[in-house]
Amino acid sequence: MQILTFLLLLYYSPFINTEQWCERVKYQTNFTTRSSEVLPVLIVWYPVHEGTQSKLEVCSKTQGQYIQGKCSHNFQNQVATRFVQREELLDCTSIRNYCQSRSFTHFYLSTNREKTIHTNYWLEGHIGEYSGTKDMCLLENGLPLTQKCIYDAYKRQGIWENQNSGKTSTVNCLHDTDQRIVTNDLNKLYMEVSEQNRDPMQDNPKAADKLASILAKNYAERIAADLKISTNILKEITTTDRQPEMMTKVLAATDLLLKSNENVVSTSVKMNTPTQLIKTIDNYVNKVANVVMRNSNCSQIPSGVVKYTKDLVSVFYINPRCSNVSGIAFYNTQTNYAMKVLYGASSKKYYRYLYLNQSLEHIIQEGDIESAVYMPENVYKALLADIDTKVNMDTLAISLYRAPNFFTNGTTQAENVVLKLSIPKYKGELPGDVPLIFQRPLANVTEQPQCANWDLGTWISTGFAKEFPKNLVLCNTRSTSSFGAILGLRHSHNVTKNIQILTVLMDIAQDLISIVGCCLSLFGLSCVWITAICFKEWRSQTSNKLLLNMCLVLTLLMSYFLFINLPGLRNRLVDIENVNHCIIQGAFLHYIILVLFLWMFFFAILQYQRYVTVIGIQRSAHFALNYTLTAWGVPLVPTALVIFWNKNAYVPLSKNTICYPRGQCLYMTVLLPISVISIANLAIFIYIFCSIRKSVNKFCDANERKSIIVQLRLSILLFFLLGISWLFGILAHMDTSQVLSTLFCLTSTIQGFVLFIYFVVVDKRTRSSWLKFCCGGQFYSFGENTTDIPIKTVNSSKKLSIE
């Protein structure tokens, strides 16, 4: 005989408004008991107020987690709509809701990218959560190596998402990083607070102070792993501590974490770290509420308010019985001196207390309110009159967060301030509306504001906000377990999760090579400029005018590279904290590199015409001017596009780097064009070399050895003139090879010096003119073909030149 079981989820309130409540929903499904017996059941979700999320104490058979339902506002139909999981049910006690720890191997990258294999362990993790490793394993994007624990419906247990990675892994973890980070210090502190034999009363205050001290280091670069480990540390501390004096220390560390940059927070969303941090602090605020207020009677604190304020987070505990205070209003400035406004030195905000009998209309008319929340007198009296309310009504807790990017589900986040008014240990809905007042940013006033409740991972819409003058909006809530905020239409900041934040530490060899190479190039380029200044006939030649354009680009580029490779100058030149300065610097570097590659491409065309084309080339009378305008003008287009569409792409995500395009802007406007030009130049280089070698072989004589030397000299010149050495840099970016990186530093930085050797030192006329100039006498006359390297071709005998 089948047994019919009724599972009722009932929320009761005497004040029911059909426009603000979700209607009753019922459906039939099957329920599997612990003994695998399948029973038909009837699920009934009774009416609840919009903005509410609730769950059944039974699990989904397919997902292995609690069945949840939420009542959210439907903006299309302007009614409250219930969203529930209509799935088969399972007794939660029959599920092994975690993944077991197991070993696996991966690689550690030490200095100079030396690989060592390492045996590590996945830590035990619950279904739906990401678990880390026993030994710290940092990835290039700043995240720790993690793996998700998923539910196996057939086995009714948690399993690792990637079962094939259980024993071996090709993952490369960074052991020594070029960036200055505090991740290892945080991980060491986490190991200390995780020990079983420690004394929480003695150790927790020290651990909280140490955490704040580590996070406050200005030189260190914050990465996503730091946010994850710090959240775990706070969770360990707050789970084992209920000392009132710890609240200041916990909020100090939390405030530092809330100041993490946008990329760190957005990258951490994958591991749900921002939500875990807010949940950890919220649980602690409620847990210590009665402890904090137990010794704070009205005779000691007449206002009945105990406050803990920081820059981005503030917590207020209020006893309404002392002086009728039931809320807080925050102000941007002190505009009304008639009101009793206080100033929070830590939060740098003005605030004042709101009272049970406060008029909502009067609060809204006050002026420059940042945010406000209070419990009206009718709601408070209804709670006191409710005989079923068996909690202490002497304590209200108000939490305020000024870090909206921590309240995100990955796509949508809060618009500005986030508020919560709670009654510790009270889980039901309030018998009336609690007003939440927000001031909207001026940039968003044209959008329709949406009220929403944040239930630690999920946004539940509660309808459109009511708008008032001075950009103020009003939302109402009856939830004491959710945070209230304005959503608007603002979306979370999207970042590329695989973008490189950390790099492996290299020795100083590459820096020394770069510095020496840049100095040689600048010396050679200076000599070229001096030659142009001293010899008017030399600089007036068309071929040398084109050469001087390339020398100008190289002078600017090598000067910049020299500065950023000298630590003292680098810190002054590269200031990523100054966004505008960084954008200008990044745009300049972007532009100048594209200009250089265009000049190298034009020189490749000229060399092809000189050494391969048999029939004479008919050039325009203004071909040099056309080349100049094109080389200096075309790169303005991609540079302007990046500035117009995404100028923040020039701002690096890591401190120890330069201002330069990143992400898609790097690939589309830098790597793509220079790769195409480099490949084209390489093809021209090979074709010229093969053509000349073929021509020389047809005229083998006693000067064969001289011809081989000539070919070698020509090949070296073309290698640097056409920028073939930059291919090493492109390949090194793709393969992260130490050898390719060293070759790139060795060859690309001496490009200017090679041009000086070939076009000043090796050129017989230029060299002789310098000797005459130094010794006194007549100069040699300069011809158009200035470099004395004769090359025989099929129909002509030519000398090497850039034209």
SULQUIFEN-V97389 format. One record per residue. N is the residue number from 1. SS is DSSP state (A for helix, B for strand, O for the rest). BURIAL is b if it has 9 or more other C-alpha atoms within 8 Angstrom, else e. Layout:
N/SS/BURIAL  N/SS/BURIAL
//
This chain:
1/O/e  2/O/e  3/O/e  4/O/e  5/B/e  6/B/e  7/B/e  8/B/e  9/B/e  10/O/e  11/O/e  12/O/e  13/O/e  14/O/e  15/O/e  16/O/e  17/O/e  18/O/e  19/O/e  20/O/b  21/B/b  22/B/b  23/O/b  24/O/e  25/B/e  26/B/e  27/B/e  28/B/e  29/B/b  30/B/b  31/B/b  32/B/b  33/O/b  34/O/b  35/O/e  36/O/e  37/O/e  38/B/e  39/B/b  40/B/b  41/B/b  42/B/b  43/B/b  44/B/b  45/B/b  46/O/b  47/O/b  48/B/b  49/B/b  50/O/b  51/O/b  52/B/b  53/B/b  54/B/e  55/B/e  56/B/b  57/B/e  58/B/b  59/B/b  60/B/b  61/O/b  62/O/e  63/O/e  64/O/b  65/O/b  66/B/b  67/B/b  68/B/b  69/B/b  70/B/b  71/B/b  72/B/b  73/B/b  74/B/b  75/O/e  76/O/e  77/O/e  78/O/e  79/B/b  80/B/b  81/B/b  82/B/b  83/B/e  84/B/e  85/O/e  86/O/e  87/O/e  88/O/b  89/B/b  90/B/b  91/O/b  92/A/b  93/A/e  94/A/b  95/O/b  96/B/e  97/O/b  98/B/b  99/B/b  100/O/e  101/O/b  102/B/e  103/B/b  104/B/b  105/B/b  106/B/b  107/B/b  108/B/b  109/B/b  110/O/b  111/A/b  112/A/b  113/A/b  114/O/e  115/B/e  116/B/e  117/B/e  118/B/e  119/B/e  120/B/b  121/B/b  122/B/b  123/O/b  124/O/b  125/B/b  126/B/b  127/O/b  128/O/e  129/O/b  130/B/b  131/B/b  132/O/b  133/B/b  134/O/e  135/O/e  136/O/e  137/O/b  138/B/b  139/O/b  140/O/b  141/O/b  142/O/b  143/O/b  144/B/b  145/O/b  146/O/e  147/B/b  148/B/b  149/B/b  150/B/b  151/B/b  152/B/b  153/O/b  154/O/e  155/O/e  156/O/b  157/B/b  158/B/b  159/B/b  160/B/b  161/O/e  162/O/e  163/A/e  164/A/e  165/A/e  166/O/b  167/O/e  168/B/b  169/B/b  170/B/e  171/B/e  172/B/b  173/B/b  174/B/b  175/O/b  176/O/b  177/B/b  178/O/b  179/O/b  180/O/e  181/O/b  182/O/b  183/A/b  184/A/e  185/A/e  186/A/b  187/A/b  188/A/e  189/A/b  190/A/b  191/A/e  192/A/e  193/A/b  194/O/e  195/O/e  196/O/e  197/O/e  198/O/e  199/O/e  200/A/b  201/A/e  202/A/e  203/A/b  204/A/b  205/A/b  206/A/e  207/A/b  208/A/b  209/A/b  210/A/e  211/A/b  212/A/b  213/A/e  214/A/b  215/A/b  216/O/e  217/O/e  218/O/e  219/O/e  220/O/e  221/O/b  222/O/b  223/O/b  224/A/b  225/A/b  226/A/b  227/A/b  228/A/b  229/A/b  230/A/b  231/A/b  232/A/b  233/A/b  234/A/b  235/A/b  236/A/b  237/A/b  238/A/b  239/A/e  240/O/e  241/O/b  242/O/b  243/O/b  244/O/e  245/O/e  246/A/b  247/A/b  248/A/e  249/A/b  250/A/b  251/A/b  252/A/b  253/A/b  254/A/b  255/A/b  256/A/b  257/A/b  258/A/b  259/O/e  260/O/b  261/O/e  262/A/e  263/A/b  264/A/b  265/A/b  266/A/b  267/A/b  268/A/b  269/A/b  270/A/e  271/A/e  272/O/e  273/A/b  274/A/b  275/A/b  276/A/b  277/A/b  278/A/b  279/A/b  280/A/b  281/A/b  282/A/e  283/A/e  284/A/b  285/A/b  286/A/b  287/A/b  288/O/b  289/A/b  290/A/b  291/A/b  292/A/b  293/A/b  294/A/e  295/O/e  296/O/b  297/O/b  298/O/b  299/O/e  300/O/e  301/O/b  302/O/e  303/O/e  304/O/b  305/B/b  306/B/e  307/B/e  308/B/b  309/B/b  310/O/b  311/O/b  312/O/b  313/B/b  314/B/b  315/B/b  316/B/b  317/B/b  318/B/b  319/O/b  320/A/b  321/A/e  322/A/b  323/A/b  324/O/b  325/B/b  326/B/b  327/B/b  328/B/b  329/B/b  330/B/b  331/B/b  332/O/b  333/O/e  334/O/e  335/O/e  336/O/e  337/O/e  338/O/e  339/O/e  340/O/e  341/O/b  342/B/e  343/B/e  344/B/b  345/O/e  346/O/e  347/O/b  348/O/e  349/B/b  350/B/b  351/B/b  352/B/b  353/B/b  354/B/b  355/B/b  356/O/b  357/O/e  358/O/b  359/O/e  360/A/e  361/A/e  362/A/e  363/A/e  364/A/b  365/O/e  366/O/e  367/O/e  368/O/b  369/B/b  370/B/b  371/B/b  372/B/b  373/B/b  374/B/b  375/O/b  376/O/b  377/A/e  378/A/e  379/A/b  380/A/b  381/A/e  382/A/b  383/A/b  384/A/b  385/A/e  386/O/e  387/O/e  388/O/e  389/O/e  390/O/e  391/O/e  392/O/e  393/O/e  394/O/e  395/O/b  396/B/b  397/B/b  398/B/b  399/B/b  400/B/b  401/B/b  402/O/b  403/O/b  404/A/b  405/A/b  406/A/b  407/O/b  408/B/b  409/O/b  410/O/b  411/O/e  412/B/b  413/B/b  414/O/b  415/O/b  416/O/b  417/O/b  418/B/b  419/B/b  420/B/b  421/B/b  422/B/b  423/O/b  424/O/b  425/O/e  426/O/b  427/O/e  428/O/e  429/O/e  430/O/b  431/O/b  432/O/e  433/O/b  434/B/b  435/B/b  436/B/b  437/B/b  438/B/b  439/B/b  440/O/b  441/O/e  442/A/e  443/A/e  444/A/e  445/O/b  446/O/e  447/O/e  448/O/e  449/O/b  450/B/b  451/B/b  452/B/b  453/B/b  454/B/b  455/O/b  456/O/b  457/O/b  458/O/e  459/B/b  460/B/b  461/B/b  462/B/b  463/B/b  464/B/b  465/O/b  466/B/e  467/B/e  468/B/b  469/O/e  470/O/e  471/O/b  472/B/b  473/B/b  474/B/b  475/B/b  476/B/e  477/B/b  478/O/b  479/O/b  480/O/b  481/O/e  482/O/b  483/B/b  484/B/b  485/B/b  486/B/b  487/O/b  488/O/b  489/O/e  490/O/b  491/B/e  492/O/b  493/O/e  494/O/e  495/O/e  496/O/e  497/O/e  498/O/e  499/O/e  500/O/e  501/O/b  502/O/b  503/O/b  504/B/b  505/O/b  506/O/b  507/O/e  508/O/e  509/A/e  510/A/b  511/A/e  512/A/e  513/A/b  514/A/b  515/A/b  516/A/e  517/A/b  518/A/b  519/A/b  520/A/b  521/A/b  522/A/b  523/A/b  524/A/b  525/A/b  526/A/e  527/A/b  528/A/b  529/A/b  530/A/e  531/A/b  532/A/b  533/A/e  534/A/e  535/O/e  536/A/e  537/A/e  538/A/b  539/A/b  540/A/e  541/O/b  542/A/e  543/A/b  544/A/b  545/A/b  546/A/b  547/A/b  548/A/b  549/A/b  550/A/b  551/A/b  552/A/e  553/A/b  554/A/b  555/A/b  556/A/b  557/A/b  558/A/b  559/A/b  560/A/e  561/A/b  562/A/b  563/A/b  564/A/b  565/A/b  566/O/b  567/A/e  568/A/e  569/A/b  570/A/b  571/A/e  572/A/e  573/A/e  574/O/b  575/O/b  576/O/b  577/O/e  578/O/e  579/A/b  580/A/e  581/A/b  582/A/b  583/A/b  584/A/e  585/A/b  586/A/b  587/A/b  588/A/e  589/A/b  590/A/b  591/A/b  592/A/b  593/A/b  594/A/b  595/A/b  596/A/b  597/A/b  598/A/b  599/A/b  600/A/b  601/A/b  602/A/b  603/A/b  604/A/b  605/A/b  606/A/b  607/A/b  608/A/b  609/A/b  610/A/e  611/A/b  612/O/b  613/O/b  614/O/e  615/O/e  616/O/e  617/O/e  618/O/e  619/O/e  620/O/e  621/O/e  622/O/e  623/A/e  624/A/e  625/A/e  626/A/e  627/A/b  628/A/b  629/A/e  630/A/e  631/A/b  632/A/b  633/A/e  634/O/e  635/A/b  636/A/b  637/A/e  638/A/b  639/A/b  640/A/e  641/A/b  642/A/b  643/A/b  644/A/e  645/A/e  646/A/e  647/A/b  648/A/e  649/A/b  650/A/b  651/O/b  652/O/b  653/O/e  654/O/b  655/O/e  656/O/e  657/O/e  658/O/e  659/O/b  660/O/b  661/O/b  662/O/b  663/O/b  664/A/e  665/A/b  666/A/b  667/A/b  668/A/b  669/A/b  670/A/b  671/A/b  672/A/b  673/A/b  674/A/b  675/A/b  676/A/e  677/A/b  678/A/b  679/A/e  680/A/b  681/A/b  682/A/b  683/A/e  684/A/b  685/A/b  686/A/e  687/A/e  688/A/b  689/A/b  690/A/e  691/A/b  692/A/b  693/A/b  694/A/e  695/A/b  696/A/b  697/A/e  698/O/e  699/O/e  700/O/e  701/O/e  702/O/e  703/O/e  704/A/e  705/A/e  706/A/e  707/A/b  708/A/e  709/A/e  710/A/b  711/A/b  712/A/e  713/A/e  714/A/b  715/A/b  716/A/e  717/A/b  718/A/b  719/A/b  720/A/b  721/A/b  722/O/b  723/O/b  724/O/b  725/O/b  726/A/b  727/A/b  728/A/b  729/A/b  730/A/b  731/A/b  732/A/b  733/A/e  734/A/e  735/A/e  736/O/b  737/O/b  738/A/b  739/A/e  740/A/b  741/A/b  742/A/b  743/A/b  744/A/b  745/A/b  746/A/b  747/A/b  748/A/b  749/O/b  750/O/b  751/A/b  752/A/b  753/A/b  754/A/b  755/A/b  756/A/b  757/A/b  758/A/b  759/A/b  760/A/b  761/A/b  762/O/b  763/O/b  764/A/b  765/A/b  766/A/b  767/A/b  768/A/b  769/A/b  770/A/e  771/A/e  772/A/b  773/A/b  774/A/e  775/A/e  776/O/e  777/O/e  778/O/e  779/O/e  780/O/e  781/O/e  782/O/b  783/O/e  784/O/e  785/O/e  786/O/b  787/O/b  788/O/b  789/O/e  790/B/b  791/B/b  792/B/b  793/O/b  794/O/e  795/O/e  796/O/e  797/B/e  798/B/b  799/B/b  800/O/b  801/O/b  802/O/e  803/O/e
//
